[in-house]
Amino acid sequence: MGTIGGEDAAAQRRRDEGALSAFVAGLDAQFARVEKFKDTADPAAERRAGRLVTDFLRPRLPQLRAAAGLPAGHGSRARGRQLAREARIRAVENDLPVFCYWNSGADNAPEVARACMAQLRELHPEAHMLDAGSVREFIDIPARIASVLEHDRPAHFADYVRVALLEKHGGIWVDATCWVPEPLELAVLPYLEAGVVYPRWTSGQIGNWFIAAASDSLVITLQRIALEMWWTERSDLPDYFLYHRIFETLHTLVPEFRGQWAEATTLSSAASHLLQLSMMQPWFPGFGDIMDKLSIVQKLSYKYDPASVPDGSILRHLLDTRSL
């Protein structure tokens, strides 16, 4: 009996050591990704860019308001709340097309993006999987935007594309690196109380990798106009997250924008990043069921070294099986 008990204990130790080794390998792979994000996370640049964007947009506020169909003058949050209710009705009463985009086409996307797009297509066979050519069938792209952004800054070109698409057509924008666990038509409706939703870290800190909106939603329209203003007059990029700095500035300067956004339901960015945070850890049966309950969308990233993906990891399982 002692020998059997000793063998059981030794086997358990080996299992524990194997689990610990897999866990540490996952941590190492995650830490290795930090270098790839260093140029996008700069708090000082964020503050400088916020001031620069505010200084740029403030004197152009009359033109911005006129272009968005808002009356001259200061405006009111109450009008924004009314626009939120109207946008909510449009979101409920109209179809919400699904848009996904990779500038050079899905076949040229990284492996994780191809896996995510395949999942989206499985759930939404009618989804529009667009590239820099086919997107022009849906929207007109100003020549200046194309010349400044399309080839040299494709991520920022995609920032313009998403708001132009949603302003004109309404719908759901899903980044190519988003994993969607279930069909979005019904899942997104509870988040459209204001006719628009972004995932958010805090009330004013949004992510734009997933957006749902009714057509002609004021929050989206103002964002598109402000982006056009910036890139028409300038070609500099003070912060990688220029889109976000513009959102924050509009929230400060335009009461109607604040009014509509105040009605928006919270879609948690934190909950939507849990798959990315755990993707290098060991996969186990039932993991997908856990993720499915956390959020209607999970944001992944292609910023990792493919050679560093641990065998048996959640990411390896997703890439090999196209499932969680």
C-alpha positions as CSV (number, residue, x, y, z in Angstrom):
1,M,0.0,0.0,0.0
2,G,2.9,2.3,0.8
3,T,4.4,1.8,-2.6
4,I,1.1,2.4,-4.4
5,G,0.6,5.6,-2.3
6,G,4.1,6.7,-3.2
7,E,3.5,6.1,-6.9
8,D,0.3,8.1,-6.7
9,A,2.1,11.0,-5.0
10,A,4.9,10.9,-7.5
11,A,2.4,11.0,-10.4
12,Q,0.6,13.9,-8.8
13,R,3.9,15.8,-8.4
14,R,4.7,15.2,-12.1
15,R,1.2,16.5,-13.0
16,D,1.7,19.5,-10.8
17,E,5.1,20.2,-12.3
18,G,3.8,19.9,-15.8
19,A,0.9,22.3,-15.0
20,L,3.4,24.8,-13.4
21,S,5.7,24.5,-16.4
22,A,2.8,25.2,-18.8
23,F,1.7,28.1,-16.7
24,V,5.2,29.7,-16.7
25,A,5.5,29.1,-20.4
26,G,2.3,31.1,-20.9
27,L,3.5,33.9,-18.7
28,D,6.8,34.0,-20.6
29,A,4.9,34.2,-23.9
30,Q,2.7,37.0,-22.6
31,F,5.7,39.0,-21.3
32,A,7.4,38.6,-24.7
33,R,4.5,40.5,-26.2
34,V,5.1,43.7,-24.1
35,E,7.8,44.9,-26.5
36,K,5.3,44.9,-29.4
37,F,3.0,47.4,-27.6
38,K,5.6,49.8,-26.2
39,D,5.1,52.4,-29.0
40,T,1.3,52.6,-28.5
41,A,1.3,53.1,-24.7
42,D,2.7,56.5,-23.9
43,P,0.8,58.5,-21.2
44,A,2.8,61.7,-21.8
45,A,2.1,61.5,-25.5
46,E,-1.6,60.9,-24.7
47,R,-1.8,64.1,-22.7
48,R,0.0,66.1,-25.3
49,A,-2.2,64.8,-28.0
50,G,-5.3,65.5,-26.0
51,R,-4.3,69.2,-25.7
52,L,-3.3,69.3,-29.4
53,V,-6.6,67.9,-30.6
54,T,-8.6,70.2,-28.3
55,D,-6.7,73.2,-29.5
56,F,-7.3,72.1,-33.1
57,L,-11.1,71.4,-32.8
58,R,-12.2,74.2,-30.4
59,P,-11.9,77.0,-33.0
60,R,-13.5,74.8,-35.6
61,L,-16.5,73.9,-33.4
62,P,-19.0,76.1,-35.4
63,Q,-18.0,74.3,-38.7
64,L,-18.2,71.0,-36.9
65,R,-21.6,71.6,-35.5
66,A,-22.9,72.9,-38.9
67,A,-21.5,69.9,-40.7
68,A,-23.3,67.5,-38.3
69,G,-26.6,69.4,-38.7
70,L,-26.5,70.9,-35.2
71,P,-27.7,74.4,-34.5
72,A,-25.3,77.2,-34.0
73,G,-24.5,78.1,-30.4
74,H,-23.5,76.1,-27.4
75,G,-26.0,73.3,-27.8
76,S,-27.6,71.1,-25.1
77,R,-27.3,67.7,-23.5
78,A,-31.1,67.3,-23.6
79,R,-31.0,67.4,-27.4
80,G,-28.3,64.7,-27.3
81,R,-30.6,62.5,-25.1
82,Q,-33.4,63.0,-27.6
83,L,-31.1,62.0,-30.5
84,A,-30.1,58.9,-28.5
85,R,-33.8,57.8,-28.2
86,E,-34.3,58.4,-32.0
87,A,-31.1,56.4,-32.8
88,R,-32.3,53.6,-30.5
89,I,-35.5,53.3,-32.5
90,R,-33.6,53.2,-35.8
91,A,-31.3,50.5,-34.4
92,V,-34.2,48.3,-33.3
93,E,-36.3,48.8,-36.5
94,N,-33.5,48.3,-39.1
95,D,-31.1,45.6,-39.9
96,L,-27.6,46.0,-38.6
97,P,-25.1,44.8,-41.2
98,V,-21.9,43.3,-39.9
99,F,-18.6,44.8,-41.2
100,C,-15.1,43.4,-40.9
101,Y,-12.0,44.7,-42.6
102,W,-8.4,43.9,-43.4
103,N,-6.7,46.5,-45.6
104,S,-4.9,44.0,-47.8
105,G,-7.6,41.3,-47.8
106,A,-8.4,38.4,-45.5
107,D,-5.9,36.0,-47.2
108,N,-3.1,38.3,-46.2
109,A,-4.1,38.7,-42.6
110,P,-2.2,37.1,-39.7
111,E,-3.3,33.7,-38.6
112,V,-5.2,34.8,-35.6
113,A,-7.2,37.3,-37.6
114,R,-8.0,34.6,-40.2
115,A,-9.3,32.4,-37.4
116,C,-11.4,35.2,-36.0
117,M,-12.8,36.1,-39.4
118,A,-13.7,32.5,-40.1
119,Q,-15.6,32.4,-36.8
120,L,-17.4,35.6,-37.7
121,R,-18.3,34.3,-41.1
122,E,-19.6,31.0,-39.6
123,L,-22.0,33.0,-37.4
124,H,-22.8,35.7,-40.0
125,P,-22.6,34.3,-43.5
126,E,-23.9,37.6,-44.7
127,A,-21.1,39.6,-43.1
128,H,-19.2,42.1,-45.3
129,M,-15.6,41.0,-45.2
130,L,-14.0,44.1,-46.8
131,D,-10.6,45.3,-47.9
132,A,-9.3,48.6,-49.3
133,G,-10.8,47.9,-52.7
134,S,-14.2,46.5,-51.8
135,V,-14.9,49.0,-49.1
136,R,-15.3,51.6,-51.8
137,E,-18.5,49.8,-52.9
138,F,-20.0,51.0,-49.7
139,I,-18.6,54.4,-49.0
140,D,-16.8,57.3,-50.7
141,I,-13.4,57.9,-49.4
142,P,-12.0,61.5,-49.7
143,A,-8.9,61.7,-51.8
144,R,-7.0,63.4,-49.1
145,I,-7.8,60.6,-46.6
146,A,-6.7,57.9,-49.0
147,S,-3.5,59.7,-49.9
148,V,-2.4,60.4,-46.4
149,L,-3.5,57.2,-44.7
150,E,-4.2,54.2,-47.0
151,H,-0.7,53.0,-47.6
152,D,1.4,54.7,-44.9
153,R,-1.0,54.3,-42.0
154,P,-3.5,51.5,-42.7
155,A,-4.7,51.3,-39.1
156,H,-5.7,54.9,-39.1
157,F,-7.2,54.5,-42.6
158,A,-9.4,51.8,-41.0
159,D,-10.3,54.2,-38.2
160,Y,-11.9,56.4,-40.9
161,V,-13.4,53.5,-42.7
162,R,-15.3,52.2,-39.7
163,V,-17.1,55.5,-38.9
164,A,-17.9,56.3,-42.5
165,L,-19.5,52.8,-42.9
166,L,-21.5,53.0,-39.7
167,E,-22.6,56.6,-40.3
168,K,-24.0,55.7,-43.7
169,H,-25.3,52.2,-43.3
170,G,-25.5,51.6,-39.5
171,G,-24.5,48.2,-38.3
172,I,-21.8,46.4,-36.3
173,W,-18.1,46.9,-36.9
174,V,-16.0,43.9,-35.7
175,D,-12.2,44.2,-35.9
176,A,-10.5,41.3,-37.7
177,T,-8.9,40.3,-34.4
178,C,-12.2,40.0,-32.5
179,W,-13.5,36.6,-31.4
180,V,-17.3,36.6,-31.5
181,P,-18.9,33.6,-29.5
182,E,-22.5,34.0,-30.7
183,P,-24.5,35.8,-33.4
184,L,-24.6,39.5,-32.8
185,E,-28.0,40.7,-34.0
186,L,-29.8,40.0,-30.7
187,A,-26.8,40.0,-28.5
188,V,-25.9,43.7,-29.3
189,L,-29.4,45.1,-28.9
190,P,-29.4,45.5,-25.1
191,Y,-26.3,47.7,-25.6
192,L,-27.9,50.1,-28.0
193,E,-30.0,52.2,-25.6
194,A,-28.3,55.2,-27.1
195,G,-28.2,53.9,-30.7
196,V,-24.5,53.6,-30.4
197,V,-22.0,51.6,-28.3
198,Y,-18.3,51.3,-27.9
199,P,-16.5,49.1,-25.4
200,R,-15.2,51.2,-22.7
201,W,-12.6,51.1,-19.9
202,T,-14.2,54.2,-18.2
203,S,-17.0,56.5,-19.2
204,G,-14.7,58.5,-21.5
205,Q,-12.1,55.9,-22.4
206,I,-13.4,53.8,-25.3
207,G,-12.0,51.1,-27.6
208,N,-13.0,51.3,-31.3
209,W,-12.3,47.6,-32.2
210,F,-16.0,46.9,-31.8
211,I,-18.7,49.5,-32.5
212,A,-22.4,49.1,-33.1
213,A,-24.6,52.0,-34.2
214,A,-27.7,53.1,-36.0
215,S,-27.1,55.0,-39.2
216,D,-26.6,58.8,-38.8
217,S,-25.9,58.4,-35.1
218,L,-24.5,61.8,-33.9
219,V,-21.6,60.3,-31.9
220,I,-20.5,58.5,-35.1
221,T,-21.2,61.5,-37.4
222,L,-19.1,63.9,-35.3
223,Q,-16.3,61.4,-35.1
224,R,-16.2,61.1,-38.9
225,I,-16.3,64.9,-39.5
226,A,-13.5,65.5,-36.9
227,L,-11.3,62.8,-38.5
228,E,-11.8,64.4,-41.9
229,M,-11.0,67.8,-40.5
230,W,-7.8,66.6,-38.9
231,W,-6.5,64.7,-41.9
232,T,-7.6,67.4,-44.4
233,E,-5.5,70.0,-42.7
234,R,-2.8,67.9,-41.1
235,S,-0.7,64.9,-41.7
236,D,0.9,64.4,-38.3
237,L,0.0,61.7,-35.8
238,P,0.5,63.1,-32.3
239,D,-0.6,59.8,-30.6
240,Y,-1.3,56.4,-32.1
241,F,-4.8,56.6,-30.5
242,L,-5.8,59.8,-32.3
243,Y,-9.3,58.4,-32.8
244,H,-9.7,58.1,-29.0
245,R,-8.3,61.6,-28.3
246,I,-10.9,63.0,-30.8
247,F,-13.7,61.1,-29.1
248,E,-12.6,62.5,-25.7
249,T,-12.4,66.1,-27.1
250,L,-15.8,65.8,-28.7
251,H,-17.2,64.6,-25.4
252,T,-15.8,67.7,-23.8
253,L,-16.7,70.3,-26.4
254,V,-20.1,69.2,-27.7
255,P,-23.0,68.9,-25.2
256,E,-25.2,66.9,-27.6
257,F,-22.4,64.4,-27.9
258,R,-22.2,64.1,-24.1
259,G,-26.0,63.8,-24.0
260,Q,-26.2,60.9,-26.4
261,W,-23.2,59.1,-24.9
262,A,-24.6,59.5,-21.4
263,E,-27.5,57.2,-22.4
264,A,-25.1,54.5,-23.8
265,T,-25.1,51.1,-22.1
266,T,-21.7,49.9,-20.7
267,L,-19.9,47.2,-22.7
268,S,-16.9,46.4,-20.6
269,S,-13.5,46.5,-22.3
270,A,-12.0,44.7,-19.3
271,A,-14.3,41.7,-19.7
272,S,-13.6,41.7,-23.5
273,H,-9.9,41.4,-23.0
274,L,-9.9,38.3,-20.8
275,L,-9.3,36.0,-23.7
276,Q,-6.3,37.9,-24.8
277,L,-4.9,38.1,-21.3
278,S,-5.2,34.3,-20.9
279,M,-4.5,33.1,-24.4
280,M,-1.0,31.8,-23.7
281,Q,-2.1,29.8,-20.7
282,P,-3.0,26.0,-21.0
283,W,-6.3,25.2,-22.7
284,F,-8.8,23.0,-20.8
285,P,-12.2,21.6,-21.7
286,G,-14.9,24.0,-20.8
287,F,-12.8,27.1,-21.3
288,G,-14.9,28.3,-24.2
289,D,-18.1,28.0,-22.2
290,I,-16.5,30.4,-19.6
291,M,-15.5,32.9,-22.2
292,D,-18.9,32.8,-23.9
293,K,-20.5,34.1,-20.7
294,L,-18.1,37.0,-20.1
295,S,-18.9,39.2,-23.1
296,I,-20.5,39.3,-26.5
297,V,-17.0,39.9,-28.0
298,Q,-13.4,39.2,-27.1
299,K,-10.5,41.3,-28.4
300,L,-7.4,39.4,-29.4
301,S,-4.2,40.7,-31.0
302,Y,-1.8,39.6,-33.7
303,K,1.1,41.2,-31.9
304,Y,2.9,38.1,-30.8
305,D,5.7,35.9,-32.1
306,P,4.1,32.9,-33.6
307,A,7.1,30.8,-32.6
308,S,6.4,31.7,-28.9
309,V,2.9,30.3,-28.8
310,P,3.1,27.4,-26.2
311,D,1.9,24.0,-27.3
312,G,-1.4,23.2,-25.6
313,S,-2.2,26.8,-25.0
314,I,-5.5,28.5,-25.5
315,L,-4.2,30.4,-28.5
316,R,-2.7,27.2,-30.0
317,H,-6.1,25.5,-29.6
318,L,-7.9,28.4,-31.2
319,L,-5.6,28.5,-34.2
320,D,-5.6,24.7,-34.7
321,T,-9.3,24.1,-34.2
322,R,-10.9,27.5,-34.9
323,S,-12.8,27.1,-31.7
324,L,-12.4,27.7,-27.9
